[in-house]
Amino acid sequence: MLHAHLVVDRGRFTLDLPLDVAAGEVVALLGPNGAGKTTALRALAGLVALSGGTIELDGTQIARPGGGLPPERRRVGVVFQDYLLFPHLSALENVAFGPRSTGSSRHHARVMAAAWLDRMGLADVALQRPGGLSGGQAQRVALARALVTSPRLLLLDEPLAALDAGTRLAVRADLRRHLGAYDGATVLVTHDPLDAMVLADRIVVIEAGKMVQDGPPSEIVRRPRTEYVARLAGLNLYRGVASEGFVSLADGGELTVEERMTGDVFVAFPPSAVAVHRQHPEGSPRNVWKVTVAGVEAHGDLMRVEFHGTPPVAAEVTPAAAAELELMPGQTAWVAVKATETHAYPA
């Protein structure tokens, strides 16, 4: 339904992103700050001109370098990070603004707006102005304003970022329900991996203006392809060359894995799979190497320990174990990872 190749050249930074989104599909653009997520969203909305590529929506070209439809004619709805509701208008009039801007009469626009507010469970706050709404209510008003004109593409820019942690959980579930009922294409920009995992059918990971990974949330988590994605998934990730159950790592070191593979591979395993010892361990672990503590920080009920070594590795231990092992920066230790705990897959 959406077929796009977004090229935006800003001198020191260039976005070059192919993007296809099917009808009824929610695609999340996930990446670090400065990756190009918001630039992509603004290009789709018509707020940033393309330097190259095209945008097609329902088979119609709506943008190309030097031309295309103006934003108001693109059948694109946008929910901005701060919602940008008109503070002097009621919730009803905010939602009615869309139909009014496309030529509907005041009465018809208000009827449409009232219907959407009712659908969002907001009929009782229709006459309130944004200043009197909760964060979750304001988010739903902004979503209703974006959907009331029946757009074929819905763009969400960090739609939950303005909410506090207590509100976020309920609003996230509510937003997922509304997106599930929308039959157009949806593109969601977020830096929060949980939002992407819960809301999206597919995740496109962007780094430095390029797509580095594309797939369902479960696949992204199970098979990360960059350090950024591995950190989001909470995994240790290495790249190397495999041969008969051994992987020679690109940055030094070697790991034994269960899979019998050859060629370029990634190897991943969770910090919980890393056993930490003061002395060289005895027993069956196939992967054992000496490390130095680089840092220790609380990670939920556990302590996350970053080790320098060949290779470097992160482990999770209990606070009691961290104290017993004297895991302070600069302290040496031994780590062990069973081959059965690793996961190797083609690079």
C-alpha positions as CSV (number, residue, x, y, z in Angstrom):
1,M,0.0,0.0,0.0
2,L,2.9,2.3,0.9
3,H,5.9,1.9,-1.4
4,A,8.6,4.4,-0.8
5,H,12.3,5.0,-1.3
6,L,13.2,8.0,0.9
7,V,16.4,9.8,0.1
8,V,17.0,13.1,2.0
9,D,20.4,14.7,1.7
10,R,21.3,17.1,4.4
11,G,25.0,17.5,3.7
12,R,26.7,15.7,6.6
13,F,23.8,13.3,6.9
14,T,21.9,11.4,4.2
15,L,18.8,9.3,4.8
16,D,18.5,6.5,2.2
17,L,15.6,4.2,3.3
18,P,13.4,1.8,1.2
19,L,10.1,1.3,3.0
20,D,7.1,-0.8,2.1
21,V,4.0,-1.0,4.4
22,A,1.0,-3.2,3.6
23,A,-2.6,-2.2,4.3
24,G,-3.5,-2.8,7.9
25,E,0.2,-3.2,8.8
26,V,2.0,-1.3,11.6
27,V,5.7,-0.7,10.9
28,A,7.9,0.8,13.6
29,L,11.0,2.7,12.7
30,L,13.4,2.1,15.6
31,G,16.9,3.5,16.0
32,P,19.2,5.7,18.1
33,N,18.9,9.4,18.3
34,G,20.1,11.0,15.0
35,A,19.4,7.8,13.0
36,G,17.0,9.5,10.6
37,K,13.6,8.2,12.0
38,T,12.0,11.6,12.3
39,T,13.4,12.8,8.9
40,A,11.8,9.7,7.4
41,L,8.4,10.5,9.0
42,R,8.6,14.2,8.0
43,A,9.4,13.1,4.4
44,L,6.3,10.9,4.3
45,A,4.2,13.7,5.7
46,G,5.5,16.1,3.0
47,L,7.2,18.4,5.6
48,V,10.7,17.5,4.2
49,A,11.5,17.4,0.5
50,L,13.0,14.4,-1.1
51,S,16.5,14.6,-2.6
52,G,15.9,11.3,-4.4
53,G,13.5,8.4,-4.5
54,T,9.7,8.4,-4.6
55,I,6.7,7.9,-2.4
56,E,3.7,5.9,-3.7
57,L,0.5,5.5,-1.7
58,D,-2.3,3.2,-3.0
59,G,-0.5,3.1,-6.3
60,T,-0.4,6.9,-6.7
61,Q,2.9,8.8,-6.7
62,I,2.6,11.5,-4.0
63,A,6.2,12.7,-3.9
64,R,9.4,12.8,-5.9
65,P,12.4,15.2,-6.0
66,G,11.2,18.6,-6.9
67,G,7.5,17.8,-7.0
68,G,4.6,15.9,-5.6
69,L,1.4,16.6,-3.7
70,P,1.3,19.2,-1.0
71,P,0.9,17.8,2.6
72,E,-2.8,18.7,2.8
73,R,-3.6,16.6,-0.3
74,R,-1.7,13.4,0.7
75,R,-4.4,11.6,2.7
76,V,-1.9,11.2,5.5
77,G,-2.7,11.6,9.1
78,V,-0.1,12.6,11.7
79,V,0.1,12.3,15.5
80,F,2.9,14.4,16.7
81,Q,5.0,13.7,19.8
82,D,3.5,16.6,21.8
83,Y,0.1,16.1,20.0
84,L,-0.1,19.8,19.0
85,L,-3.7,20.2,19.9
86,F,-5.1,23.7,19.5
87,P,-5.3,25.0,23.1
88,H,-8.2,27.4,22.5
89,L,-10.4,24.7,20.9
90,S,-12.4,22.0,22.7
91,A,-11.6,18.3,22.0
92,L,-14.6,18.2,19.7
93,E,-13.4,21.2,17.7
94,N,-9.9,19.9,17.5
95,V,-11.1,16.7,15.9
96,A,-13.6,18.6,13.7
97,F,-10.7,20.7,12.3
98,G,-9.7,18.0,9.9
99,P,-13.0,17.6,8.1
100,R,-13.5,21.4,8.1
101,S,-10.1,21.9,6.4
102,T,-11.2,19.5,3.6
103,G,-14.4,21.4,2.9
104,S,-17.0,19.8,5.2
105,S,-19.7,22.0,6.7
106,R,-19.4,22.9,10.4
107,H,-22.3,20.7,11.3
108,H,-21.0,17.6,9.4
109,A,-17.5,18.1,10.8
110,R,-18.9,18.2,14.3
111,V,-21.0,15.0,13.7
112,M,-17.9,13.2,12.4
113,A,-15.8,14.4,15.3
114,A,-18.4,13.4,17.9
115,A,-18.5,9.9,16.4
116,W,-14.8,9.5,16.6
117,L,-14.6,10.8,20.2
118,D,-17.3,8.3,21.1
119,R,-15.3,5.6,19.5
120,M,-12.3,6.6,21.5
121,G,-14.2,6.6,24.7
122,L,-14.0,10.4,25.0
123,A,-17.6,11.5,24.6
124,D,-17.7,12.9,28.1
125,V,-14.8,15.2,27.5
126,A,-15.8,16.5,24.1
127,L,-16.3,20.1,25.3
128,Q,-13.1,20.3,27.3
129,R,-10.0,22.1,26.1
130,P,-6.6,20.3,25.9
131,G,-5.5,22.0,29.2
132,G,-8.2,20.0,31.1
133,L,-7.4,16.6,29.5
134,S,-5.1,13.9,30.9
135,G,-2.1,12.8,28.9
136,G,-3.9,9.7,27.8
137,Q,-7.0,11.6,26.8
138,A,-5.0,14.2,24.8
139,Q,-3.2,11.3,23.0
140,R,-6.6,9.8,22.0
141,V,-7.9,13.2,20.8
142,A,-4.8,13.6,18.6
143,L,-5.3,10.1,17.2
144,A,-9.0,10.8,16.5
145,R,-8.0,14.1,14.8
146,A,-5.6,12.2,12.6
147,L,-8.1,9.4,11.7
148,V,-11.3,11.4,11.2
149,T,-10.4,12.3,7.6
150,S,-9.9,8.6,6.6
151,P,-6.2,8.8,5.8
152,R,-4.6,6.0,3.9
153,L,-1.3,6.5,5.8
154,L,-1.1,7.1,9.6
155,L,2.2,8.5,11.0
156,L,2.9,8.4,14.7
157,D,5.9,10.3,16.0
158,E,6.8,9.0,19.5
159,P,3.1,8.8,20.4
160,L,3.7,7.7,24.0
161,A,6.8,9.8,24.8
162,A,4.8,12.6,26.5
163,L,3.1,10.2,29.0
164,D,4.3,9.3,32.5
165,A,5.1,5.6,33.2
166,G,1.9,4.9,35.0
167,T,-0.3,6.2,32.2
168,R,1.9,4.7,29.4
169,L,1.0,1.0,30.0
170,A,-2.7,1.5,29.7
171,V,-2.5,4.0,26.8
172,R,-0.1,1.6,24.9
173,A,-2.7,-1.2,25.1
174,D,-5.4,1.2,24.1
175,L,-3.4,2.5,21.1
176,R,-2.7,-1.1,20.0
177,R,-6.4,-1.8,19.9
178,H,-7.2,1.3,17.8
179,L,-4.3,0.5,15.4
180,G,-5.6,-3.0,15.0
181,A,-8.9,-1.6,13.7
182,Y,-7.3,0.8,11.2
183,D,-7.2,-0.6,7.7
184,G,-4.6,1.8,6.3
185,A,-0.8,1.7,6.5
186,T,0.8,2.9,9.8
187,V,4.4,4.0,10.4
188,L,5.4,4.5,14.0
189,V,8.6,6.3,15.0
190,T,10.0,5.4,18.5
191,H,13.2,5.0,20.4
192,D,11.5,2.8,22.9
193,P,11.9,-0.9,22.0
194,L,8.9,-1.9,24.2
195,D,6.6,0.4,22.3
196,A,7.9,-1.1,19.0
197,M,7.5,-4.7,20.3
198,V,3.9,-4.1,21.5
199,L,2.6,-1.9,18.8
200,A,4.2,-3.0,15.6
201,D,3.8,-6.0,13.3
202,R,7.2,-5.3,11.8
203,I,10.3,-3.4,12.9
204,V,12.6,-1.5,10.7
205,V,15.9,-0.6,12.5
206,I,17.7,2.5,11.2
207,E,21.2,3.5,12.0
208,A,23.0,6.4,10.4
209,G,20.3,6.9,7.8
210,K,20.3,3.3,6.6
211,M,18.2,0.2,7.2
212,V,20.2,-2.3,9.2
213,Q,17.5,-4.8,10.0
214,D,13.9,-5.5,9.1
215,G,11.6,-8.2,10.4
216,P,8.9,-9.2,13.0
217,P,9.6,-8.2,16.6
218,S,10.4,-11.8,17.6
219,E,13.0,-12.1,14.8
220,I,14.6,-8.8,15.6
221,V,15.0,-9.8,19.3
222,R,16.1,-13.4,18.5
223,R,18.6,-12.5,15.8
224,P,20.1,-9.0,16.3
225,R,22.5,-7.9,13.5
226,T,24.1,-4.8,15.1
227,E,25.3,-3.9,18.6
228,Y,22.5,-1.4,18.9
229,V,19.8,-4.0,18.4
230,A,21.7,-6.5,20.6
231,R,21.7,-3.9,23.5
232,L,18.0,-3.4,23.0
233,A,17.4,-7.1,23.2
234,G,19.8,-7.4,26.2
235,L,22.2,-9.8,24.4
236,N,25.9,-10.2,23.9
237,L,26.6,-10.2,20.2
238,Y,29.7,-11.0,18.2
239,R,30.5,-11.5,14.5
240,G,33.0,-14.0,13.2
241,V,33.8,-16.9,10.8
242,A,32.4,-20.3,11.7
243,S,34.0,-23.7,11.0
244,E,32.8,-27.0,12.4
245,G,31.4,-25.7,15.7
246,F,34.0,-23.0,16.3
247,V,33.7,-19.3,15.6
248,S,36.8,-17.1,15.2
249,L,35.6,-13.7,16.3
250,A,36.3,-10.6,14.2
251,D,37.7,-8.6,17.1
252,G,39.6,-11.5,18.6
253,G,38.8,-14.6,20.6
254,E,37.0,-17.8,19.7
255,L,33.7,-19.3,20.8
256,T,32.4,-22.9,20.6
257,V,28.8,-23.1,19.5
258,E,26.3,-25.9,19.0
259,E,25.5,-25.2,15.4
260,R,27.7,-26.8,12.7
261,M,28.0,-23.8,10.3
262,T,30.6,-22.4,8.0
263,G,31.2,-18.8,6.8
264,D,30.3,-15.4,8.3
265,V,28.0,-15.7,11.3
266,F,26.7,-13.8,14.3
267,V,26.8,-15.4,17.8
268,A,24.5,-14.2,20.5
269,F,23.7,-15.2,24.1
270,P,22.1,-13.4,27.1
271,P,24.1,-12.0,30.0
272,S,22.3,-14.5,32.2
273,A,24.2,-17.3,30.4
274,V,27.5,-16.0,31.6
275,A,28.9,-17.6,34.8
276,V,31.5,-15.6,36.7
277,H,34.3,-17.1,38.8
278,R,37.2,-15.8,40.8
279,Q,39.4,-18.6,39.5
280,H,39.5,-20.7,36.3
281,P,36.4,-22.9,36.6
282,E,36.5,-26.7,36.5
283,G,33.9,-28.7,34.7
284,S,32.3,-28.8,31.3
285,P,31.9,-25.2,30.0
286,R,33.4,-25.0,26.5
287,N,34.0,-21.3,26.5
288,V,36.2,-19.9,29.3
289,W,38.3,-16.8,29.3
290,K,39.9,-14.2,31.6
291,V,38.3,-10.8,31.9
292,T,38.6,-7.5,33.8
293,V,35.6,-5.7,35.4
294,A,34.9,-2.5,33.4
295,G,31.7,-1.4,35.3
296,V,28.9,-2.6,37.5
297,E,25.3,-1.2,37.6
298,A,21.9,-2.2,39.0
299,H,19.7,-3.9,36.4
300,G,16.3,-4.6,38.0
301,D,16.9,-7.1,40.9
302,L,20.3,-8.1,39.4
303,M,23.6,-6.5,38.8
304,R,24.9,-6.1,35.3
305,V,28.6,-6.4,35.0
306,E,30.5,-5.3,31.9
307,F,33.9,-7.0,31.4
308,H,36.8,-6.1,29.2
309,G,38.3,-9.2,27.6
310,T,38.8,-11.1,24.4
311,P,36.0,-10.9,23.7
312,P,34.3,-8.3,26.0
313,V,31.1,-9.6,27.6
314,A,28.3,-8.6,29.9
315,A,27.0,-10.8,32.7
316,E,24.1,-10.6,35.2
317,V,24.7,-11.7,38.8
318,T,22.8,-11.3,42.0
319,P,23.9,-8.5,44.4
320,A,25.1,-11.1,46.8
321,A,27.3,-12.8,44.1
322,A,28.7,-9.4,43.1
323,A,29.8,-8.8,46.6
324,E,31.2,-12.3,47.2
325,L,33.1,-12.2,43.9
326,E,34.4,-8.6,44.7
327,L,33.3,-7.4,41.3
328,M,34.8,-3.9,41.4
329,P,36.2,-2.0,38.4
330,G,39.7,-3.3,37.6
331,Q,39.2,-6.7,39.4
332,T,40.1,-9.7,37.3
333,A,37.8,-12.7,37.0
334,W,37.0,-15.7,34.7
335,V,33.8,-16.1,32.7
336,A,32.3,-19.2,31.3
337,V,29.5,-19.8,28.7
338,K,28.2,-23.2,27.7
339,A,28.1,-23.9,24.0
340,T,24.4,-24.9,24.5
341,E,23.6,-21.3,25.7
342,T,24.9,-19.7,22.5
343,H,23.0,-19.1,19.3
344,A,24.8,-18.8,15.9
345,Y,23.1,-17.6,12.7
346,P,24.2,-16.4,9.3
347,A,25.6,-12.9,9.1
